[in-house]
Structure formats: C-alpha cells, structure tokens
Amino acid sequence: MASLYSEKRKNGKAWRIGLSNGEERKNILLGIMPKKSAELCLSMVEQIVAANAAGQSYSVEVATWTANIGDELHAKLVNAGLLRQRQRRTLGTFIADYTAERSDWKPATLAAFRTATGKMIAFFGENTPLEHVTAEQGHKYKAELLRQHSQGYTAKQIERARCLFNAAVNRKLLTENPFSTVIAGRHSNPEKQYFVSVEEAQALFDACNSPKQRLIIALARYGGLRCPSELVGLKWSEVNWERSRFIVHSPKTEKQGKAQRTVPIFKELYPFFREAFEVAPEGIDRVYPEFTEKKSLGSFIEKTATRAGIVLWVKPFQNMRSTRATELIEVYPAHIVNYWLGHTEAVAMAHYRQTGKAADKFYEQAAGEYPTEKNGAEMGVEHAGKGCFGVEVGKNRTPDSAPFSPVFQGCATDCTEKQGLPEKDEWRGQDSNLRP
C-alpha cells in the first residue's frame, strides 16, 4: 500500500510516499514539487508495486515514466526495492540508438553525422558513460579539432556534437549539454573561396568526353546548382524550352518547404543544355539516371582538370556555384538571385558572395571615378570660397546642391555657422536618427 504525505517547508510543500507491506515501512522522499506532480508519482509507484507483485511487465505509461525520470528519483525507487539499477548509457550505445532513430535523414546527412560521431568516439571513448562527458572535455575536443582541421570544419563538428547531446538531454539521460558553452564559431572560410573564370570553365569544357559531362560543369558554373545532389532529380520533361526555364529538385532545402525551384536557362547555359538534350536517349526522362544521392563527382572533376592542364581549386563545385552567385548579384535583385540559387540572404553573404578576385573590377572602377592629376592641396584651393556642401557662401542649400562632403583644406567658411549645423559638441547627446 502506498500513501502520499506532505510537510510544510519555507519554500513550499515537501512530499513523500509511504510504502507498507504489513511488516516493513519505507519512505520515498520526493522533495518540493507541485501537488499534481506528487500525485502522478504516487500513481506510478502504485502501478509499479502492483505489476511487481503480479509478476507482470509495466504498462507503456509506466515504462515511459520510469525511463524519463531523473537519476535521483530513480535511485530512490531502486533503494525502495521497486526498480532495478539503471544501466548507464555509454556514448557508443547512445550514438547507435540515436542514429537508428533518424530515419528522416538524407544519406549525405547520415554520412556526415557518422563522420562526426566517429571523431567523438575517437576522442571521448566508445564506452565512456554519457554523464562523464563534461563541458571541460567539450572545450578540449574543440581545441583538438582546431589543431587538425580548419575553423569552418571544426564549427560543423561542434554543432553536430551539440545536436547529439541535446538529444540526450531531451531524453532525460543528461541534465545539461556539455557543449552548450562551447562556441562553434564561424562556418565560412574566405581563404577557400575561388572565383572560377570563364577561361578556366572553358578549359574544363574542352577536356570533357561527352555533352553530359559538359552539362555537369555548366550547371554548376552557369546554373549555380548544387552538385551532385541537384543533378539527381533533373528531368527533361521539366525543361521548358519556350519559356527558357527548368525545375530543380533540392534535397537540401526540402525540409524547409522548398523542395523545388524554377531556374532560368541562362544564355551561357543554353548551348550545353541543348547539346545534351539532342543526344539524350529516347524514353528516359531523367537527365542523369545513373546518379544517386550517394554519387560523388570528385574523381570526375579531378580527371577533367588534369586533362585540361589546370590546377584544380579547392571545393571545385561549391566555388563554381559561389562564382555564379557573385556574378548574378551584380545584375539582378538579391531576392531573385536567392530564389534561383535556393539559399537565403544570410547564407549567400556568409558562404557564396565573393570579394576577392571577383571585386577587382570594382576597385578599378572606383579608382577611375576620381581625378588623379590633382593632389589634395589643389583640390582644397579649388574648394575655397565654397561651403562643405559645395555651395557658394551666402547661398542656401537646395535639393540640387552637391551632397555633404568632408571639410577640405582651404574651406572659406565656418560650415557649422553658415549651413545651420549644430556645433561639434552638440552632436554627442543626440539620437543618431534625428527627426524634425
């Protein structure tokens, strides 16, 4: 028989469950908690006592409750003779169980997670109990990753470790995540960005052995597709030649409700698309029926680059996509480019848009807009007699006047007085977005 008792404390009511079998009486201290929680514990204990006495298995409700309660309460039930000692979950067994649960993962995601968990097992040990992985060890794990790998790669591994231990916390196997204070850091690595020139792309085209091979490179360099994942779902029936567009199926963004998008057949892409279409076999709708989600194009692009006689850049397909993203944003609105390429503005800024070699022409353009034959002193003399808005002294500023410019050497007027601006110290206490 089980009974529920309460005792007033400063912070609230403390509860305990009294057990009696006629000969011996035991108490299970629950501590301070809401009355409904204490009553739930009593109900579960009564069902456990009844099942143990009858030699029956626990109901689903009781089994779920005993699996999810904390270690402290579980230990009290063990001491009362109601439950068996809880077996410690090791890192290896939990990784195996959690991976088996994630049937919703794509093959590429599963492969990446297995790589990450393999590194965790190598560092922490397969038979290490989950609760023995501490925050201090989490920081040491990150330091070891940084010693061997880049910052971007390390950030990915830390996030996957945090995801794994979050799952353990959600299942009440841990009270806190040892990676919650381990900062992953930035994912992008500007040093690995490379702008693939038209000449380099053409060299790869010339070294290809078939129209379908040329189309792979064209779809990456001029279509901005993720390769190979977005090549798998390409269909000839979804190419609209009249409207110059085609449908791209994207496994990466499927979970975000963006399973597919419509992409233009860019003028640079059209001849390669058409060439491959002309030699496509009859009755086969998929452009690349031989491709699966596990397909790798690493060997193909390396051999093609060798035949072309060029040194292959890092992340060849990602950098071709990045190059196209950089080119398109110079011509089309950002939201349109983001839709065509299937990423968000934040992702585009962090991973795709380049400011290295791709920005050279803008430096030249910017430098060419300013006179180089006049030095600063000459420009100051030319400015003499005008206020800092480029307006002659004594004249009011109008919408047609030149925009604000810094004070030039030789300025003939006190700008703050003539233009009606506040004195220098007057700016300090004012809002940065002043309104009339």
C-alpha positions in Angstrom: 0.0 0.0 0.0 1.3 3.5 -0.9 0.3 6.8 0.6 1.1 10.4 -0.1 2.2 12.7 2.7 3.2 16.4 2.7 5.2 18.6 5.1 5.3 22.4 5.1 8.6 24.0 4.3 9.8 27.6 3.8 9.8 27.2 0.0 6.6 25.2 -0.3 5.3 21.7 0.5 7.7 18.7 0.5 6.1 15.4 -0.5 6.9 11.8 0.4 5.4 8.5 -0.5 5.0 5.9 2.3 5.2 2.2 1.4 3.9 -0.5 3.7 3.6 -4.3 3.2 2.4 -5.0 6.7 5.8 -5.9 8.0 8.1 -3.1 6.8 7.5 0.6 6.1 9.6 2.6 3.6 9.6 6.3 2.6 10.4 7.7 -0.8 11.2 11.4 -0.4 10.0 13.4 -3.4 11.0 16.8 -2.2 9.3 20.1 -3.0 7.1 19.9 -6.1 3.5 20.7 -7.2 0.8 18.6 -5.8 -0.2 17.2 -9.2 3.4 16.0 -9.8 3.4 14.3 -6.4 0.1 12.6 -7.2 1.5 11.4 -10.5 4.5 9.9 -8.7 2.1 8.1 -6.3 0.1 6.7 -9.1 3.2 5.4 -10.9 4.5 3.9 -7.7 1.2 2.1 -7.1 1.2 0.6 -10.6 4.8 -0.5 -10.2 4.0 -2.2 -6.9 1.0 -4.0 -8.4 3.0 -5.1 -11.5 5.9 -6.4 -9.4 3.5 -8.3 -7.1 1.8 -9.9 -10.1 5.0 -10.6 -12.0 3.7 -8.6 -15.0 5.5 -6.2 -17.3 4.9 -2.5 -16.8 2.4 -0.6 -18.9 3.6 1.7 -21.7 2.8 4.7 -19.5 4.8 3.4 -16.5 7.7 2.3 -18.7 7.9 5.7 -20.3 7.7 7.4 -16.9 10.5 5.3 -15.4 12.7 5.8 -18.4 12.3 9.6 -18.3 12.6 10.4 -14.6 15.9 11.8 -13.3 18.6 9.7 -11.8 18.0 10.9 -8.3 14.3 9.8 -8.1 15.2 6.6 -10.0 17.8 5.8 -7.4 15.2 6.3 -4.6 12.9 3.9 -6.3 15.7 1.4 -6.6 16.5 1.7 -2.9 12.9 1.1 -2.1 13.1 -2.2 -4.0 10.7 -1.1 -6.8 13.1 -0.8 -9.8 16.3 -2.3 -10.9 19.5 -0.4 -11.1 19.5 1.8 -14.2 22.2 0.8 -16.7 24.5 3.6 -17.7 24.2 4.7 -21.3 27.6 4.9 -23.0 28.5 7.3 -25.7 28.8 4.4 -28.2 25.4 2.9 -27.5 23.6 6.2 -27.5 25.1 7.2 -30.8 24.0 3.9 -32.3 20.5 4.2 -30.9 20.1 7.9 -31.9 21.4 7.3 -35.4 18.9 4.4 -35.9 16.1 6.7 -34.9 16.8 9.3 -37.5 15.2 7.6 -40.5 14.3 11.1 -41.8 17.9 11.9 -42.6 19.2 12.0 -46.1 22.1 9.7 -47.0 24.5 12.6 -47.2 23.4 13.9 -43.7 23.7 10.4 -42.2 27.2 10.0 -43.7 28.3 13.4 -42.3 26.9 12.6 -38.9 28.7 9.3 -38.8 31.9 11.0 -39.6 31.3 13.5 -36.7 30.4 10.8 -34.2 33.4 8.7 -35.2 35.6 11.7 -34.2 33.7 11.9 -30.9 34.2 8.3 -30.1 37.9 8.5 -31.0 38.3 11.4 -28.6 36.0 10.6 -25.7 36.0 6.8 -25.9 33.1 4.4 -27.0 32.5 3.0 -23.6 32.5 6.4 -21.7 29.2 7.0 -19.9 27.3 10.0 -21.3 27.4 11.8 -18.0 31.2 11.6 -17.9 31.5 13.9 -20.9 31.9 17.3 -19.2 32.0 20.9 -20.5 35.7 21.0 -19.9 36.2 18.0 -22.2 34.0 19.6 -24.7 36.3 22.6 -24.9 39.3 20.3 -25.2 37.6 18.5 -28.0 37.2 21.7 -29.9 40.8 22.6 -29.3 41.9 19.2 -30.7 39.7 19.7 -33.8 41.2 23.1 -34.4 44.6 21.7 -34.2 43.9 19.2 -37.0 41.2 21.0 -39.1 40.0 24.4 -40.3 37.7 26.7 -38.3 34.8 26.0 -40.7 35.1 22.2 -40.4 35.5 22.4 -36.6 32.4 24.6 -36.3 30.4 21.9 -38.1 31.7 19.1 -35.8 30.9 21.1 -32.7 27.3 21.8 -33.9 26.8 18.1 -34.6 28.2 17.2 -31.1 25.8 19.7 -29.6 22.9 18.2 -31.5 23.7 14.7 -30.2 23.9 15.8 -26.6 20.8 17.9 -26.9 19.0 14.7 -27.9 20.4 13.0 -24.7 19.1 16.0 -22.6 15.7 15.8 -24.2 15.5 12.1 -23.4 16.4 12.9 -19.7 19.6 11.0 -19.9 21.5 14.1 -19.0 20.6 17.2 -17.1 22.7 19.6 -19.2 24.5 19.6 -22.5 28.3 19.6 -22.1 28.6 21.5 -25.4 26.2 24.3 -24.5 29.0 26.7 -23.7 31.3 25.5 -26.5 31.1 28.2 -29.2 31.2 26.7 -32.6 32.5 29.8 -34.3 32.2 30.9 -38.0 31.5 28.3 -40.7 32.7 30.2 -43.7 36.3 30.3 -44.8 37.1 33.1 -47.2 40.5 31.7 -47.8 39.0 28.8 -49.6 36.8 30.9 -51.9 38.0 30.9 -55.5 36.5 32.8 -58.5 36.3 30.4 -61.4 37.0 32.4 -64.6 35.2 31.9 -67.9 38.6 30.8 -69.3 39.0 28.1 -66.6 35.5 26.9 -67.2 36.1 26.7 -70.9 39.3 24.6 -70.4 37.2 22.1 -68.4 34.5 22.0 -71.1 37.2 21.3 -73.7 38.5 18.4 -71.6 35.2 16.7 -71.2 34.4 13.5 -73.0 30.7 13.9 -73.7 27.9 16.5 -73.8 26.5 15.2 -70.4 29.9 15.8 -68.8 30.0 19.3 -70.1 26.5 19.9 -68.8 27.5 18.9 -65.3 30.1 21.7 -65.2 27.8 24.2 -67.0 25.0 23.6 -64.5 27.5 24.3 -61.6 29.3 27.2 -63.2 26.4 28.9 -65.1 23.3 27.4 -63.4 24.6 27.6 -59.8 23.3 24.2 -59.0 24.5 22.1 -56.0 26.4 19.2 -57.5 25.7 16.3 -57.4 22.6 16.4 -55.2 20.5 18.7 -57.5 21.6 16.8 -60.6 19.8 13.6 -59.4 16.3 14.9 -59.9 16.7 16.8 -63.2 14.2 15.7 -65.8 13.9 16.6 -69.5 10.1 16.8 -69.1 10.6 19.7 -66.6 12.7 21.8 -69.0 10.5 24.5 -70.6 12.4 25.5 -73.8 9.8 28.0 -74.8 10.0 30.0 -71.5 13.7 29.3 -71.0 13.5 27.8 -67.5 13.7 24.4 -65.8 12.8 22.9 -62.4 15.5 22.0 -59.9 14.7 19.5 -57.1 16.6 20.3 -53.9 17.0 17.6 -51.3 19.0 20.1 -49.1 16.1 22.6 -48.7 13.2 20.0 -48.8 12.7 20.1 -45.0 12.3 23.9 -45.2 9.3 23.5 -47.5 11.4 24.4 -50.6 11.6 21.0 -52.3 12.0 22.6 -55.8 12.6 25.9 -57.5 12.4 27.2 -61.1 15.7 28.4 -62.6 16.3 30.3 -65.8 18.2 28.6 -68.7 20.8 31.3 -68.7 22.2 32.3 -72.1 25.6 30.8 -71.1 23.9 27.6 -70.0 21.7 27.1 -73.0 24.1 25.6 -75.6 25.3 23.0 -73.1 21.7 22.1 -72.2 20.6 21.9 -75.8 23.6 19.8 -76.8 22.9 17.2 -74.1 19.2 17.2 -74.9 19.9 16.4 -78.6 21.9 13.2 -77.7 19.7 12.1 -74.8 18.2 8.6 -75.3 14.5 8.2 -76.1 12.2 7.2 -73.3 14.5 8.2 -70.4 13.2 11.3 -68.6 15.9 11.7 -66.1 18.9 13.7 -67.3 21.3 11.7 -65.2 19.6 8.3 -64.5 22.9 6.8 -63.3 23.2 9.3 -60.4 22.1 8.6 -56.9 22.2 10.7 -53.7 25.4 9.0 -52.8 27.1 9.8 -56.1 30.5 11.6 -55.8 31.9 13.8 -58.6 35.3 14.3 -57.1 37.1 11.8 -59.3 35.4 13.2 -62.4 36.3 16.8 -61.9 39.9 15.9 -60.9 40.5 13.8 -64.0 38.9 16.5 -66.2 41.2 19.2 -64.7 44.2 17.0 -65.3 43.3 16.6 -69.0 42.7 20.3 -69.2 46.1 21.0 -67.8 44.9 23.3 -65.0 45.5 23.2 -61.2 42.1 22.4 -59.6 41.0 24.8 -57.0 39.6 23.7 -53.6 35.9 22.8 -53.3 35.5 22.9 -57.1 31.8 22.6 -57.4 31.0 24.9 -54.4 33.3 27.6 -55.8 31.6 27.3 -59.3 28.3 27.9 -57.6 29.8 30.7 -55.5 31.2 32.3 -58.6 27.8 32.3 -60.3 26.1 33.7 -57.2 28.7 36.6 -57.2 28.1 37.3 -60.9 24.3 37.3 -60.7 24.0 39.6 -57.7 25.8 42.3 -59.8 22.9 42.2 -62.3 19.7 41.0 -60.6 17.9 41.8 -57.3 19.1 39.9 -54.3 15.8 38.2 -53.6 15.6 36.9 -57.2 19.1 35.5 -57.1 18.5 33.9 -53.8 15.4 32.1 -55.2 17.2 31.0 -58.3 20.1 29.5 -56.3 18.0 28.2 -53.5 19.5 29.9 -50.4 18.8 32.7 -48.0 20.4 36.1 -48.0 22.3 35.3 -44.8 23.7 32.1 -46.3 24.6 33.9 -49.5 26.6 36.6 -47.6 28.3 34.0 -45.4 29.2 31.4 -47.9 28.8 32.4 -51.6 29.3 36.0 -52.5 33.0 36.7 -53.0 35.0 39.9 -52.6 38.4 38.6 -53.7 39.4 38.4 -57.4 35.7 39.0 -58.2 35.9 42.5 -56.8 39.0 43.6 -58.8 36.9 45.4 -61.5 35.1 47.4 -58.8 38.3 48.6 -57.4 39.4 49.8 -60.8 36.0 51.4 -61.5 36.0 53.1 -58.1 39.6 54.4 -58.6 38.7 55.6 -62.1 35.9 57.9 -61.0 38.2 60.3 -59.1 40.8 62.7 -60.7 44.3 61.5 -60.1 46.1 64.5 -61.6 45.2 66.9 -58.7 46.6 66.5 -55.3 44.8 67.3 -52.1 46.2 70.8 -51.8 45.0 71.7 -55.3 41.5 70.3 -54.6 41.5 72.5 -51.4 42.3 75.6 -53.3 39.5 74.8 -55.9 37.1 74.3 -53.0 38.0 77.7 -51.4 35.0 80.1 -51.3 32.5 77.3 -51.0 30.9 75.6 -48.0 31.3 72.0 -47.3 28.2 71.1 -49.2 29.8 72.5 -52.4 27.5 75.6 -52.2 28.9 79.1 -52.5 29.0 81.0 -49.3 25.8 83.0 -48.7 23.6 80.8 -50.8 21.0 78.4 -49.2 21.4 74.7 -49.7 18.9 73.3 -52.2 17.9 69.7 -53.3 20.1 70.4 -56.4 23.1 71.2 -54.3 26.0 68.8 -54.0 25.8 66.2 -51.3 27.6 66.6 -48.0 31.3 66.2 -48.2 34.1 66.4 -45.6 35.7 69.8 -44.9 38.5 70.4 -47.4 41.7 72.2 -46.6 41.2 75.9 -47.5 37.4 76.0 -46.8 36.5 79.7 -46.7 33.6 79.5 -44.3 32.6 78.2 -40.9 30.3 75.4 -42.1 28.5 75.0 -38.8 27.5 78.6 -38.8 26.7 79.2 -42.5 24.9 75.9 -43.1 22.9 75.9 -39.8 24.6 72.7 -38.4 25.0 72.1 -34.7 28.3 72.8 -33.0 30.6 69.8 -32.7 29.9 69.0 -29.1 26.1 69.4 -29.7 26.1 66.0 -31.6 27.2 64.0 -28.6 23.9 63.8 -26.7 21.6 63.5 -29.7 19.9 60.5 -31.2 21.6 59.0 -34.3 18.3 59.2 -36.2 17.1 62.7 -35.7 13.7 63.8 -36.7 12.3 67.4 -37.1 
